[in-house]
Amino acid sequence: MPSLLLLNGPNLNLLGTREPEVYGTDTLADVVALVESTAAGLGFTVTALQSNHEGVLIDAIHEVRGVASGIVINPGGLTHTSVALRDALTGVALPFAEVHVSDVHARESFRHHSYLSDVADVVVVGEGVPGYARAVRELAEVIRRA
Ligand SMILES: O=C1C[C@@](O)(C(=O)O)C[C@@H](O)[C@@H]1O
């Protein structure tokens, strides 16, 4: 069965307890379960990884080159800082969806710029944890059309 890589970056392991007024109370386990069930309904298996380390995320992206059909990523704070993460995603040339739980555009100005959005196939911002399900559905459609 075709597969998707689900990546969550720094601090997303704290989802559910971290700033619940911003990120809500759903946990990372809830995110993984939602992505797995949404993907399964569309015929994809999911490999999920959360890391607080940029290089671990980059290595995981390299490892699915030619293997996975696409990547769903919430890069956390690396969104706003990491050229290297962007280069990894463009380097493996897999379609990917960028997800943010919070509405980054309604927050501090340093969150308004993403190093990924202009090369992402799908961007979902500010829809809470359910936004991951939309990202999977839209990414699956991109993959289907390719
Ligand atoms: O860690 C995060 C989470 C986030 O990616 C989100 O899901 O809303 C938004 C980022 O600005 C922040 O650094």
The ligand as an ORCA input file, in Angstrom:
! r2SCAN-3c Opt
* xyz 0 1
  O       5.484     25.197     17.239
  C       4.705     25.878     16.560
  C       3.430     25.305     16.136
  C       2.892     25.817     14.819
  O       3.541     25.154     13.732
  C       1.396     25.430     14.745
  O       1.108     24.244     14.584
  O       0.526     26.296     14.894
  C       3.089     27.327     14.672
  C       4.547     27.710     14.880
  O       4.701     29.110     14.759
  C       4.996     27.293     16.268
  O       6.366     27.598     16.440
*
